[in-house]
Amino acid sequence: MIRSFLFAPGNVPKLVPKVASFGADAIVLDLEDAVPLAEKKAARNMVRMALSQIEGPLRYVRVNGASTGLLEDDLSEIFCSDLEGVMIPKVETAEELIHVDSIISRLEYKHRITEGKIEIKPILETAKGVLRSYEILERSPKRVRRAGLGGGDLMREIGTRFGQKMLETDGLELQYARSHIVLASKAAGREPPIDTVYINIQDLKGLEQEAQLARRLGFQGKVAIYPTQVEVINRVFTPSVEEISYARKVITAFEEAEAKGSAAFIVNGSFADIAFVEKARSIIKEFESLKKS
């Protein structure tokens, strides 16, 4: 489970030594939006060298999309044993990911890296990408473990109205896209997806509100674009003491009811059955995995 992805521009190497110190589960060195076109080629070498300087978090690179003509050179020039995943922006077809998979498989063989080690994380940020998310994920290679939502590009494309905050606090603009991607991920047998960025870096209360919404809808984590956002995201996507306590009550009550020959029971005045038990077990499992990491 990855709760937080912290982005850093790939063309500013002085930031790399600091970026791993903020507690993010994963670091993403960016070759796409954060790097001007004139600097993209030079940034590849900076990114490859920077990957070896990151210790602790998982190491990802967001490369440029298939339509840019930069994708293959990005992959070839940043590829190394320190890389653990690549993000592919604006994905609209499974064929894009199958193509990336073939490139990475060749590079793994060339660099003597275990086949399948490098993850591919598609970012769904266009109308076609979101609507086709189940088909994309269902037909994708195994190394596609989870998808991400790109809210900014999606809202621009579909024409949502926004002011200074871009998103209102109720998250209505992305409600359908979020739920659609969550359902598509589950139906395709992939991990829960990663939510989009929150652009107001000074509004940590708003970030927490949006992260809670994303978690309620079924996301496993969220992207951070500023170090102070990491703590909020990690906290929201980590089961709380209250959640763990309630989950244990549910499991205990079920075991007691089952011993009496029943699969339905009452916990804290609310009806519960096996569906609640499975959810409680998944919360405990999630908590235990985070303690080990």
Rosetta blueprint (number, residue, H / E / L):
1 M L
2 I L
3 R L
4 S E
5 F E
6 L E
7 F E
8 A E
9 P E
10 G L
11 N L
12 V L
13 P H
14 K H
15 L H
16 V H
17 P H
18 K H
19 V H
20 A L
21 S L
22 F L
23 G L
24 A L
25 D L
26 A E
27 I E
28 V E
29 L E
30 D E
31 L L
32 E L
33 D L
34 A L
35 V L
36 P L
37 L H
38 A H
39 E H
40 K H
41 K H
42 A H
43 A H
44 R H
45 N H
46 M H
47 V H
48 R H
49 M H
50 A H
51 L H
52 S L
53 Q L
54 I L
55 E L
56 G L
57 P L
58 L E
59 R E
60 Y E
61 V E
62 R E
63 V L
64 N L
65 G L
66 A H
67 S H
68 T H
69 G L
70 L L
71 L H
72 E H
73 D H
74 D H
75 L H
76 S H
77 E H
78 I H
79 F L
80 C L
81 S L
82 D L
83 L L
84 E L
85 G E
86 V E
87 M E
88 I E
89 P L
90 K L
91 V L
92 E L
93 T L
94 A H
95 E H
96 E H
97 L H
98 I H
99 H H
100 V H
101 D H
102 S H
103 I H
104 I H
105 S H
106 R H
107 L H
108 E H
109 Y H
110 K H
111 H L
112 R L
113 I L
114 T L
115 E L
116 G L
117 K L
118 I L
119 E E
120 I E
121 K E
122 P E
123 I E
124 L E
125 E L
126 T L
127 A H
128 K H
129 G H
130 V H
131 L H
132 R L
133 S H
134 Y H
135 E H
136 I H
137 L H
138 E H
139 R H
140 S L
141 P L
142 K L
143 R L
144 V L
145 R L
146 R L
147 A L
148 G E
149 L E
150 G L
151 G H
152 G H
153 D H
154 L H
155 M H
156 R H
157 E H
158 I H
159 G L
160 T L
161 R L
162 F L
163 G L
164 Q L
165 K L
166 M L
167 L L
168 E L
169 T L
170 D L
171 G L
172 L H
173 E H
174 L H
175 Q H
176 Y H
177 A H
178 R H
179 S H
180 H H
181 I H
182 V H
183 L H
184 A H
185 S H
186 K H
187 A H
188 A L
189 G L
190 R L
191 E L
192 P L
193 P L
194 I E
195 D E
196 T L
197 V L
198 Y L
199 I L
200 N L
201 I L
202 Q L
203 D L
204 L H
205 K H
206 G H
207 L H
208 E H
209 Q H
210 E H
211 A H
212 Q H
213 L H
214 A H
215 R H
216 R H
217 L H
218 G L
219 F L
220 Q L
221 G E
222 K E
223 V E
224 A E
225 I L
226 Y L
227 P L
228 T H
229 Q H
230 V H
231 E H
232 V H
233 I H
234 N H
235 R H
236 V H
237 F L
238 T L
239 P L
240 S L
241 V H
242 E H
243 E H
244 I H
245 S H
246 Y H
247 A H
248 R H
249 K H
250 V H
251 I H
252 T H
253 A H
254 F H
255 E H
256 E H
257 A H
258 E H
259 A H
260 K L
261 G L
262 S L
263 A L
264 A L
265 F E
266 I E
267 V E
268 N L
269 G L
270 S E
271 F E
272 A E
273 D L
274 I H
275 A H
276 F H
277 V H
278 E H
279 K H
280 A H
281 R H
282 S H
283 I H
284 I H
285 K H
286 E H
287 F H
288 E H
289 S H
290 L H
291 K H
292 K H
293 S L
